[in-house]
Amino acid sequence: MEHVVTEEAAEPEQGDSADEQGSDKASVQVWTAANKNTAGNEPGLEPGIERGIDKVAEESAVALVYNGLSHAVMMVSPHKLKEFAMGFSLTEGIISSLEDVYDLQVTRTDLGDEVEITLSTQRFARLKDKRRSLTGRTGCGICGAESLQQIRLPVTPLDSELVVSHAAVQRATRALDANQPLQQLTGAVHGAAWCQPDGAIQFVCEDVGRHNALDKLIGRLFQEGMLGSPGFLLISSRASYEIVQKAAMAKIAIVVAVSAPTTMALDVAHDAGITLVGFSRIGRHVVYTNSQRLSQA
């Protein structure tokens, strides 16, 4: 869906709607090849340039602190941070169940947000043993890993008998744009959707980082006790390594991406027994691994 800049309003709106959370306003000049009305231009503005108001996706730093120990600083869309923290903790192998987390608090600071997670003594001891310091950017989930061994987390091959139809994949793909309100406003965020076996989209989480959006979705499923329930993941990005790795950690058997996979993503999908679908567009998609989970019916 095309991102549209609106004409400048005389006064800013009081408060944002639910669909506008995660965005801010910016005054912009819009250049167009064919100016629609040069007569009304203000002095000093060139023909073909109009003023407008754009919606810009918010992005800020979030620090994840475990038992008082700062572990990671990520650049994220600053909403659904509790879900993000839970999903990140699970997909990074820091926790394995809700019982591992005793408390979780979000604190706003001048520099960004801080999420304080209190872990069980056993889990915190394990975290310190294998701790990695990283500073993540929106395009990367492994920046700052201290060694090559820390990139690939061990995964158990999935034993899932889930089967969905190609039509279900198409149904979800067709519905994704309409279920991404922040992307429609800003054109700057990714979406991770949890889809029921028939292709109906149940949940969507959005973020400036594709892996952050997935962590938020996994965190929500985790908190609601839905991990392992029938369904599949649809991501509005390429299927990169970290997307498939996080899906494997969350025991998601089918991953559908609107763009291409990478070789490392294919390696993880093979090792974890994940069905990986790429280039999911209206009328066509490509199955790369474990095609037995997709049916014609």
N, C-alpha and C positions, 0 to 999 in steps of 0.2 A: 504494500500500500504506500502511495506517495505521501511524503511528509509535506504539510502545507503550512506556510507562514501566513498568519492572519493580518488583516489591516490593523493599524495602530488604534487602540481604544483611547478615548478622552481621559478616562480614569481607570486605574487598575481594578480588577474585580476583588471584592472582599472575600478572601478565603478561597481555597481550591476545592474542587469536587474530589470525590474519592478516586476518580480516574486520573486526576492531575497530581496526586501524591507522587513524589519522586522527581518532579520537574520544577523548574523555575522559569521566570520570564526574562527575556533579553530584548532590548530595542535594537533593531537591525535596519540596514538598508538593503533592499532587494533590487538587483539589476536584472532587467529583462530585455531580450533582443528587440521586442516590439512593444513600445510604450503605449498603454491603452488610452491614457488621457494626459497629454503633456500640458494642457492649458491650466490645469489645477495645481501644477508643481509649485512648491514653495521656492522663494528666491534662494539661489545657491545650490539647488539640486539640479543635476543634469537630467536631460530627457532620458527616459528609460530607467530611472531609479526612483523607487518608492520606499517610504518608511513603513515599517511593520513591527509586529511583536512576534517573536519566536518562542517556542517552548523548548527549553534545553534540559537535558537529563542531568539530575544531580549526581555528583560523584564526590566522595569524601573518604578519608582514611578511617579504618576501623582496626583497633588493636584488640587481639584476642589474648586474654591473660588467664592463665590456669594456676589456681592456688597462689596468686601473687606473682607468678613468673610470666613475663611477657614472652609470648611464643611466636606470634606472627602479626604483621601489619599488612592489611589488604586494602586495595582501593575498590570500593563497592558503591552501589546505590544505597543510601542510608535509610532503608526501610526493611521490615521483616528481619531485623538483625538477630533476634533470638533463633528464628528458624535457620538463618545462615550459620550461626555459631554451632547449633546442634548438627546440621548437615556436614559442616566442615570437620567437626570433631569425629563424626562417624566415618566419613570418607577418607580421613587422614589416618584412621586406625587408632585414634586417641581414646575413643570409647567404643564399646560394643553393645551397650544397652542403656536404657534411661536410668537405671539404678546406679550407673557410674557417675551421674551428675547429681550433686547434692544441692546446688544452687546456681542460678544464672541471673546476672544483673547487667543492665545496659546503662552507662553513664555518658552524658553528653559533655564534651569539653570544648574549649576554644579551638583546639586543633583537629577535632574529630570525635568519634565515638569510641568508647572503651567497653568491651564486653568481658565481664569478670565471671569465669566459670570455676566453681568449686568441685573438684574431682574427688573420688574416693582415694584413700591413701594408696591402695594398690595400683590404680590407674595412673596416679600422679608419679609414682615411683617408676613405672614403665615409661612414662613420657620423658622423664629426666634421663633415663638410660639411652633412649634413642632420639633425643631432642634434636631438631634441626632449627636453625634460625633462618627465616626467609622474609624478604620484603616482596610481596606480590604486586604485580601490576595487572591492569584489566585484561590483558591478553595472555597472561601466563600464570599457571598454577604451581610452578616448581622453581621460580626464580630464587636463587640464594641457597639451594640445597647444597649441603656441605660435601657430598660425595655422590658418585654415580649410583652406588648401591641404594641410596635413599629415593631414587626416582621411581623404581618399580616396587610397589608394595605387594606382599604376597596375597594372592586371592585363591579361594577354593573354587574349583570348577562348579558351575551351577547345574543343579539337577532339577530342571523345570520341564514340565509337560505342557506348558502353556502353548496354545496355538491360536493365532489370530489370522484373519483373512487379509488379502491384499486390499480388499475394499475398505476394511477398517483403517488401514494405514492411509489410504486416500481420503477417507472421511476426516480423520484428524488433521491431515495436511491442509485440506481445504478450509478448516475452521480455525487454524492457528492465528492468522492475522486478526480476525475479529475478536480473539481472546487476548490480544496484547494491547491494552489501552495506552500504556506508557510509550510503547513503540509507535503507535499511531500519532501520539502527540509530539514526540521528539525525534523519531527516526534514529535513535542512538543506543537502543538497548536490545539485549537478547532475551528470549523467552524459553523456559523449560516447562513442558506440559506433561502432566500425568493423564494418560488416556485409558479409558476402560477398554476391555477386549473388543467391544463393537466399534471402537474408534471415537466414542464420545469423549470430549475433553472434560476432565473433572476439576483439575487444578492447573493454574499457570502461575509461575513466579518469574519476575523480570529483574534484570540487573544489567549494568554496563559491562560486566564480565560474564561470558557464557558459563564458565565454571561456577561463578558465584550464584547465577540464576539456578543452576542445578543443585548446588548446596542448599539453597533456600527451599527448593522443592523437596529434596530428600529430607531436610530437617522437618518440614511439615508432615510428610508421610511418616517419619520416625515418631514424632510426637503424638500422632493420631493412631499409632499402632497399625499402620497400613503397609509397612514394608513387607514384601513377600506376598501381597495380595495380587490377584490377577490384573494385569494391565501392562502398558508399555510406555516408554519414554519417547517424547518428541522434542527435539532441540532445534532452535532456529539458527543453527550455525553449522560449521564443519564438524565432523566427528574426529576431534583431536584425541591425543593420548589421554589427557586428563579427564575428558568427558567419559570415555569408556572405562577408565580405571575407577572413577567415582561410581559409575553404574555398577561395576563389578563388586565394589565394596558394599554397596547397598542391595546386592543380590537382585538387580533388575535384569531380566533375561532378554528383553528386546529393546534395542536402542535404534531410533529413527532420527536421522539428521537431514536437514533440508539441503545441505551441501556435501562436499566430498569427505571421505575419511583419509587419514594418513596411514603410512605403513606401520607405525608404532601402535596406532589404534587397532589395526587389523591383528597385530600380534597379540595384544591384550584380549581382544574379542575371541580369538582362537583359543588362547590359554584358559579363559574364563568360561568358555562355552556360551558366549553371548551371540545372539542374532543381531547383526549389524546391517542396517539399511541406510544407504546414502542417496544423495540427489533426489530426495522425496519432493517432487513437484506435482502439480495437477496433471494427472494422466500418465505419470511415469515415476518409477523409483527403482533403485538398483540394490539387490541383496548380495552382500559380500561374504557373510559367514552364516553357517547354521540355518540354512534355508528351510529346514524341516519344520520350523515353527510358523511358517507362513503357508496358508492354504488358499486355493482358488475359491472355495465355497464361502 
